[in-house]
């Protein structure tokens, strides 16, 4: 039996077009890798629409991910440090508004 190490994928939200964030999240969810942790963090975006759209999508799709929202803007460095604190995976991959091919993780 093949053992698949846990891979953590993170998606950061900061004034990102909701459509692109949702598409990125959907591409993570559709990935064929069987052992994923998905962390999504809103870094206190002034535009609340991306966060609201993501929260709604997570709820409607019953998506098992970890969603966090910062009360103040941490900036990219502190937000990435927050990701590292939350990461349980052996490997780490970022996907904020990019799409993952369905076999991206399994083939790398």
Phi and psi in degrees as a GROMACS rama.xvg file:
@    title "Ramachandran Plot"
@    xaxis  label "Phi"
@    yaxis  label "Psi"
@TYPE xy
-78.983  133.857  UNK-2
-104.201  128.249  UNK-3
-106.323  116.518  UNK-4
-66.1259  150.312  UNK-5
-65.2279  131.431  UNK-6
-114.906  128.543  UNK-7
-97.6834  127.224  UNK-8
-112.564  134.038  UNK-9
-120.072  144.844  UNK-10
-126.217  120.283  UNK-11
-103.203  137.753  UNK-12
-117.931  124.68  UNK-13
-155.06  100.608  UNK-14
53.0557  34.4591  UNK-15
-87.8422  141.731  UNK-16
-54.6975  123.977  UNK-17
-53.4316  -37.5649  UNK-18
-59.2554  -44.4271  UNK-19
-69.7744  -38.0689  UNK-20
-64.4369  -46.2081  UNK-21
-61.3612  -43.6367  UNK-22
-61.6933  -39.8714  UNK-23
-64.2921  -44.742  UNK-24
-62.968  -42.9506  UNK-25
-61.0813  -36.4282  UNK-26
-69.8928  -31.4558  UNK-27
-68.354  -46.6878  UNK-28
-60.9007  -35.5985  UNK-29
-81.573  -4.8701  UNK-30
-63.0263  145.039  UNK-31
-87.8913  5.87844  UNK-32
-75.1983  129.503  UNK-33
-84.0844  -2.12859  UNK-34
-139.521  80.5045  UNK-35
-117.535  143.746  UNK-36
-113.637  126.587  UNK-37
-116.191  117.46  UNK-38
-107.305  127.596  UNK-39
-121.592  127.042  UNK-40
-128.482  126.54  UNK-41
-94.3984  120.004  UNK-42
-92.3414  54.551  UNK-43
56.2262  51.7777  UNK-44
-60.2943  133.472  UNK-45
-61.2328  -35.5073  UNK-46
-86.1158  112.259  UNK-47
-83.6363  -7.98476  UNK-48
-60.2904  -44.213  UNK-49
-59.0625  -45.0299  UNK-50
-61.9839  -46.1289  UNK-51
-61.6817  -42.5679  UNK-52
-64.0187  -42.0472  UNK-53
-66.6584  -45.6548  UNK-54
-60.059  -42.1959  UNK-55
-63.3531  -45.0658  UNK-56
-62.6419  -43.8474  UNK-57
-58.2334  -46.3768  UNK-58
-66.2096  -48.3449  UNK-59
-63.3065  -30.6786  UNK-60
-101.429  4.81189  UNK-61
47.1901  49.7144  UNK-62
-86.6912  124.023  UNK-63
-83.3385  91.8096  UNK-64
-138.004  177.046  UNK-65
-111.958  115.842  UNK-66
-110.13  129.169  UNK-67
-129.359  146.685  UNK-68
-130.75  130.009  UNK-69
-80.0909  140.936  UNK-70
-77.4106  -26.6804  UNK-71
-131.775  158.417  UNK-72
-73.3069  119.083  UNK-73
-82.0795  -28.2847  UNK-74
85.6691  167.78  UNK-75
-64.9548  -41.9199  UNK-76
-65.2024  -49.0631  UNK-77
-67.0028  -34.2699  UNK-78
-66.4477  -41.8726  UNK-79
-64.9171  -35.7065  UNK-80
-63.9192  -37.3266  UNK-81
-62.7927  -43.0588  UNK-82
-56.9977  -45.7369  UNK-83
-62.7856  -35.1761  UNK-84
-65.7246  -33.218  UNK-85
-87.9567  -19.5851  UNK-86
-64.8695  130.476  UNK-87
-112.22  -12.989  UNK-88
-76.5428  160.953  UNK-89
-76.964  -30.0578  UNK-90
-124.987  156.529  UNK-91
-132.596  135.846  UNK-92
-140.103  132.043  UNK-93
-97.1371  141.84  UNK-94
-153.468  88.579  UNK-95
-93.4504  -51.2857  UNK-96
-137.171  19.5518  UNK-97
-100.167  159.087  UNK-98
-101.129  139.706  UNK-99
-97.1366  135.275  UNK-100
-68.406  151.388  UNK-101
-55.2914  -26.892  UNK-102
-110.423  15.6582  UNK-103
-55.011  -47.4814  UNK-104
-79.1923  -43.9765  UNK-105
-62.0762  -35.8678  UNK-106
-85.9417  -10.5575  UNK-107
